[in-house]
């Protein structure tokens, strides 16, 4: 498939600690029943790097004097001059970030660190396959918007209700499959079922997948064994783990990376 597309992520380098900025809430609005968009801006975004849509930032939630702030990781959905949009998935029992987003009003301030690396698919596949739940929807949306009309493939996105569908900018030959999972206790089940039903196209695919931790492990095994895809052409990550905080999830991810690396080396 001949197209420019996004550039693959370069080999990571050691970088200085991301700068922390104090930003203010510009607007807050629901974009679907389970997703809330908060626009952050202010003078401290003036030196923010350009072209950071799909990169991540760390939101810092103060816990009181002498206590380390809680950090929560979110994707930049849109970037404009001195403004960024952050989309929050809203659950029945929200965590610190979701609770903050629901009460956020113009003028409120929050410290934000970053940006971190952009999460882009390898553009050199013959066709593209995106897989993710609502936490991955901002990054998938950005990726889709970067490809020209001749790009082909599939995007399978698990949402909490039919009303959580969004209008996405995507190539006309890339089919978007919205799958509804109404059981929050079984994340990823509908996603995996739909994956096995899509048509596997000719050529070598590029895979982009971000899901709940247990689903990520299933997907990783699927693309290693059942439908082998070269490591250079797959990005598979967990954005969260059911029942765990982000801090606990990070520990689990590090342990899993060690085990997975040992498995690949054996």
N, C-alpha and C positions, 0 to 999 in steps of 0.2 A: 504494500500500500504506500504510494508515494505522496508524502505530505510533510509539511514542516513540523506541526504538532509541538508539544512541550518538550523541552530538553530533559533528559533523564537526570536524576539527582546525582551530583558529583560525589566522589568518595569523600566521606566526612573528614573534616580537619578539626584539630583542637582550636576552639575559639574562646575569646574572653567571655566572662559571664555576661549574659544579656542585660542590656540596660533596662532599668525600671523607670517607668514614667507614671506620673499622676494624671489620669484622664478623667473627663467628666461625661456623664450621660447626656447625650443630645436628644435622643428619642428612644422610645420602647414601644413595640407593637407586636401583636400576635400575627404570625403569617400562616398558621394552621392551628388546629386544636391543641397539638402537643409540641409546638415549636414557637419560641418567642425570640424576636430579633431586637437586640440592643445596639444602638449606634453610640460609639464612644469617640470623643474628639478633644480638641484643645490645643493650645500652643505647643505643648511638649511632643506633639506628633510632627512638628515641622521637619525634624531631621530623621523621621522614620523612613527606612528604605522603601523604594518604589517596588511595584510588582510583587507584593507579598500575599496576594490572595491564595489561599490553601496552605499558607504557612501557619504555624501555631504560635500562640502567645500564652503566657501564664498569668492568670488573674490572682491577685493576692488579697486574701480576706483577713483583716486584722482580728486578732483573738484577745486583745487586751495587753496592757503594759507588761513587758517582760516575756511575752509569749511569741513564739515564731508564727508568722502568718501562715494560714492554709493556702496552698497553691492548687489551682485547678486549671487544666489544660484545655484550650479551645482553639478552633480553627477560624482564621480570618475569612469570612465569606465574601465581603466586598471591601474594596479600598478606594477612597477618594482623597482629595487634598485635605489633609488634617482630620480625616474621619475613617473609622473602620467599623464594619458590622460584625457582630458576634451572634451566632444563633445558638440558643439554649433549648435542649430537649426538656420538656416539662413533664415530670412524673407525678403520680398521685402523692407520693411522699418524697418531695424534692430534697436534694442534698444542699450544702451551703451555697453552691453557685446558682442552682435553680431557684432557691428561696430568695437569694439576692436579686436575681433577674426579675422575679415576679413583683417585687416591690420597688424596683429601680425607677426613679423619676428624674426628669431633666434637672441638671445642676448637681446631682450626687456625684461623688468622686470615688475613684478606685485606682489602685496601683496595678500597673500591667507591665510585665517583663517580656522581652523578646524583641523581634520575632525569632523563632527557631526555623528549622528547615522546612521548605515547601515539600508537600507530599504529592508528587506527580508520577503518573504511570510512565513506563518506558514507551516512547512513541514509535519504536522500531518493530513492533509486532505487525503481523499481517492483518490482524484484527484485534479488537479490544474487548476485555471483559471486566466490568466493574461490579463489585459485590459489597454491600454494606447495609447497616441499619441506619436509624435516624441520626446517630452520632456522627456517622460518616457522610451524611447527605451534603453538608457544606463543601467538603473536599471533593466529593464526586461531582457536584455541580460545577465547581471551578474547572476540574479536569475536562469535563464534557465540553465546556464553552471554548476550550483552547484548540479544538480540532476542526479542520475544514470539512466540507460536505462529503468528500469522498471517503472519509473514515467510516468503518463499519464495525459492527459488533453488538454487544448487549450490555445493559446495566440492570442489575437486579437489586432492588432497594426494598428493604423491609420496613414497613410503617405501622403505626399503632391503630390507624383507622383509615377508611377510604378518604376522609376529608383531609388527611395529611399529605395527599399528593401535591406536588408543586409543579408549576410551569418551568421547565428547564430548557436552556439553550443547548441544543445537541445536534450533531449531524443527522440528516434525515434517514441515513442507512444504519443508524445505531438504535436498536430497539430498547425501549425502557420498559421494564417489567416491575410494576408496583405490587408487592405482596403484603397482605395484611396479617399481622400477628396480634391477635387480641389477648393472648395469654402472656403477660409480662414474666411469668415464671418459666417460660420456655423460649428464651431468646434464640434466634437463629434457625429454628426448626423450619419455618416457612421458607426462609432464604435458601436453605440447603435443598429442600424439596424442589423449589423452582429451578435451582441450578441444574439438577439432573434432568429437567424437562426441556431446557433450551437446546437449540440446534448447534452442534459443534461445527464451526465453519472450517473451510479449507485454509491451510497455512498454519503458521505458528502464532499463537495468541500472546498478547501481553496482558497480565493479570494485575488488577488493583483490588485489594480486599481489606476492609477494616470493620471489625465486628467485636462482639463480646468475646472474652478470652477463650471459653470452651469451644465456641463456634470457630474461632480462629484456628485452634489446634485441629479441628476436623477439616477445615478448608486446607490447611497446610499439608495434611496427610493426603487429601484428595489430589492436590496438584503435584505431589511428589510421587504418588504411586498409581492412583487410578487414572488420572489424566496428567501425565508428567509434563511439566513446563519448566524450562531452564530457569535457574535461580536469577539470572540477569533480567528475566522478563516477568518476574513476579514480585509484587509488593504485598505482603500479607502481615497484618498487624492487629493487635487487640487494643481497642480504645478504652475498654472498661471490663470489669469482672463483676458479675452478679453477686451481690451481698458483700462486696469489699469496697473500702474507700480507695481513692486514687493512690494514697501512700501505700496501702497494702497491695494494690494492683501492681505498682512499680516493683515491689519486692518479688512478687510472683513472676513478673515478666523477666526480671534479671535471672531468676533461677531457671526459668524455661529456656532462655537463650543459651545458658551454659549447657543444659541437657541436650537441647536441639543441636548445638554446635558439636558436641561430643558424638551425637548420633550420626551427623553428616561426615565426621572425620573417620568414623569406624568403617 
